[in-house]
Amino acid sequence: MAEGSDAPETLQKQTERTKIEQLLDLPLVKGELWYLLDAHWFNQWKKYINWSQWGVGSSDDPSSHPGCIDNSSLLEAVSSYSPSTGGGIQPPSNSLELKANLTEDMDYVLVPKPAWDLLVEWYSLAANQEPIVRKVVDHGMLSSYLRVEIYLTELKLAKWPHIEKIARKKFSKTDTIEDVEKVFRETFEIAENRNVHLWIRSGSRLYEELIQKNQPIQELSLLSSQTIIGEDGTYGTKIADSRVAPGVSTSSSRSSSDGISSSSRSVQPGLCGLNNLGNTCFMNSVLQCMSNTPPVAQYFLEERHWAELNRDNPLGNHGEIAKAFADLLKTMWSGNHHSFPPRAFKVQVGRFAPQFSGYQQHDSQELLTFLLDGLHEDLNRIMKKPYIELKDAEGRSDEEVAQEAWETYRKRNDSVIVDLFHSLLKSTLVCPECGKVSVTFDPTCYLSLPLPVKKERSIDVYLVRLDPEQKTVRFRVIVPKLGTVQDLIEGLSKLCDVPADNLIAADVHQHRFHQIFTAKTNISQINERDTIYVYELADRCGAPGICCLSVYLKEVKSKNNYGYGSMFGVPFILQVPQEGLTYDQLYQLILNRMKRWIKVSQPETGDSNSTQNQCIDNVRRETEVDMETENDVPPSETNSADSGPSHLFAMDLVNSSGNSSINKLKSSSKTITLAAKSFITCEWDPYEKEDSYDAEAAEDYDEDSSFQQRLAVKKQVLQLNECLELFTSTERLGADDAWYCPNCKKHQRATKKFDLWSLPEVLVIHLKRFSYTRSFRDKLDTLVEFPAKGLNMAPYIIDPNQTDAVYDLIGVANHYGGLGGGHYTAYAKNKDDSRWYYFDDSSVSESQEESVCSKAAYVLFYLRRNGNSRWLENVKSPSNAMPSPSHQSRFKRGSVNDSEEEMDSS
């Protein structure tokens, strides 16, 4: 097989790259179609057309051809029910749907329709597959926020009173309740001249009517798989009469003016749970901490925000975030609700921060950042921000520069959030080349503290030995998080006593090699879902004259069915001479490698390791390949396809995905020429495979003792002061975060140091438990011990005039679980009885102070111990700005017992 490619083929690849690269830069346009494309296929195509260095192969290696577009890995079979015309349920029907929790760039890529059409024209779509097409929708409310809607919202439709008969229908998040009603009428065959009322359950026992027909699904925060109950209300509604689910007595509930029924029993103000609207626990945990921050509660419950709303701030939210937050706090402190759905607040958040408009889990600290910034801009007392040029320190004293920075900031930012949450950080940068020192003072509303733990991770790998008699062994290797595959190979080498030069690692996906790694590949490209195999080789990687042959197993229906079939088993790698092997010699080498998996006896071939090493040694000595000696492969050069030994499988040189045939090999006396990296499929007849291939033996493996070990962190318990010391220590900037030195006129990896100049009334501390790169995500569950009382921040404040630096804990937002699917809760200290409570969405229970400090602690809320009401001096009086006289001074009375009329008026 000759290597290289002719000029027309090279020109075609360049054309493909240029066209697709231009089309991928097309902007999103509302209503246009984009297509999902399997990321593994797309990366293989990139490698083929020499876009960049993508795994094995190269642009001049025909084995890197990606084959037909195959999106099968993105789909799964599902069954669904639907009502029959007779009012019953139709049998389940199977269909293919998009798998859940797919990640862009990792599992799929998005391409616009013109790019998809070209790729299909060039490579075609795999048989029996349909394109996965999605529409561009606008998730913004007041400003455009376009994105491709990957997952549609599946709603369960049911008709009253037979709510057990469900039809599953999918909707776009931008579809309205009117669209849902139209589908409901079609599904249950309800005439247009009849009235239809649609309801959702609010909590486990109560109903809420969907009245605004033009309201989009995303605004209502309807959950996927949520049930919509429709009622033919032409002659009245029975649900409206009871407002409760069937079988529940109406005597235990009351209807409030917001359309949500709630228990009539009074509860202690502030102990109101928040219903989970669909992965909104991240929001609920932050809201509970903010609700139990005394000065925040005082400000909003006394309705002081009405006098300070800044509806015209272009950086704000027209005052809507502040109003929605105030309304929610009023409900939570009214004493009328055991739990409440924060739907109205979430709607407003989704309007101005579309990233929170869906139903995916988000980071609670990110939501807190948006909330503090949104409240600040909605309540900013500066109506027109002046332009102020920033000045460098230029050798001036810290006191002078800090005061100037704070005064400059307050000229543009003046709100109750600044009064309560904002502090000043000193940042010092030093150029390593010229010594230039740059000092700035920057406001911040929270401290993000790193955790001083060893930055390592564990990777599970399967080691395939050179000796085919030995089973695969599973190892757990500890590697640096920012290391390379070379670190992985060297770590495994120490565990298995195989030289690192004789090991090669690969990512196996769907019985193929997704990527054969180089030593310099970053560890961050390996994620927790990848299956990593490491192969022991007879010689070092890249030895001259040696082919690193990747072998796939494929089941085909007939020998003439070239290129088609299904992959099975685990692929493997072995080294063979690039030149001098006949078909039968190559066949025997591959068969020797699989001998432990073969059920039927084969001709005696001697020691397979010796056979392979003999071949390689012969090539190195540049002598004739002679494998007809005793204990070697039986002679085959005189055998033809008809007279030779019976073969269990045929062989086909293919591309790296195994889809496209390059050279259908046939038994003959002619020798085969292989590239330095080649791919081959062993094509099995189904009956031969069933009789001869032992799948259980092929997939069997042992576990090394390292697999039972867990990654040991440097310390199992950290102290909060250690995190503070690390935060204020000097560090060197990374190459990707270099600082532009005005003296050197170039970017430098300067040293950087943070210092605390001043601290706020409410100190928010964010523990940086999560780390993210393009391909790797991690969470640290290390216990960080922090004081519930008497946190003394004085040692970390460099302002000599700072006083009152002792803080007491008032709230903790927790995160349980990992990155794939965690859960947020909160501990908070009630301002009225000074007791700790645990908030888990709608559930509220009393807790103990000792329980607050745990491995789940994520965001800490501290209140200055000797705090006073100085922040109130800046707040405008609420007396002349109240929407109604009945809203005054509720906080001072110790509880908020709003009447339903008062809730309406607000």
ABEGO torsion letter per residue (X at the ends): XBBEBBAAAAAAAAAAAAAAAAAAABBBBBGBBBBBBBAAAAAAAAAAAGABBBEBEBAABAAABAEBBBAAAABBBBBBBBBBAAGBBBBBBBBBBBBBGBBBGAABBBBBAAAAAAAAAAAEBBBGBBBBBBBBBBABAABBBBBBBABBBBBBBBBOABAABBBBBBBBAABBAAAAAAAAAAAAGBBAABBBBBBBBBEAABBBBBABAABBAAAAGBBBGBBBBBBBAAAEBAAAAAGBBBGBBAAABBBBAAGBBBBABBBBBGBBBBBBAGGAAAAAAAAAAAAABAAAAAAAAAGAAAAABBAABAABAGGAAAAAAAAAAAAAAAGABABBBAAAAAAAAAAABAAAABABBBBAAAAAAAAAAAAAAAABABABBBBBBBBBAGGBBAAAAAAAAAAAAAAABBBAAAAAABBBBBBBBBBAAAGBBBBBBBBBABBBBBBBBBBBBBBBBBBBBABAABBBBBBBBBBBAABBAAAAAAAAAAAAGBBAAABBBBBBBGGBBABBBBAABBAAABBAABBBBBBBBABBBGBBGBBBBBBBBBBBABAABBGBEBBBEBBBBBBBBABGBBAAAAAAAAAAAAAAABABBBBBAEBAAAAAAAAAAAAAAGBBBBAABBGBBBBAAABBAAABBBBABBBBBBBAAGABBABBBBBBABBBBBBABBBBBBBBBAAAAAAABBAAAAABBBBBAAAABBBBBABABBBAAAAAAAAABBBBBBAAABBBBAAAGBBBBBBBBBBBABBBABBBBBBBABBBBAABBBBBABBBBBBABGBBAAAABABAABBGABBBBABBBBBBEBAABBBBBBBBBBAAAGBBBBBBEABBBBBBAAAABBAABABBBBBBAABBAAAAAABBBAAAABABAAABGAAAAGBBBBBAAAAAAX
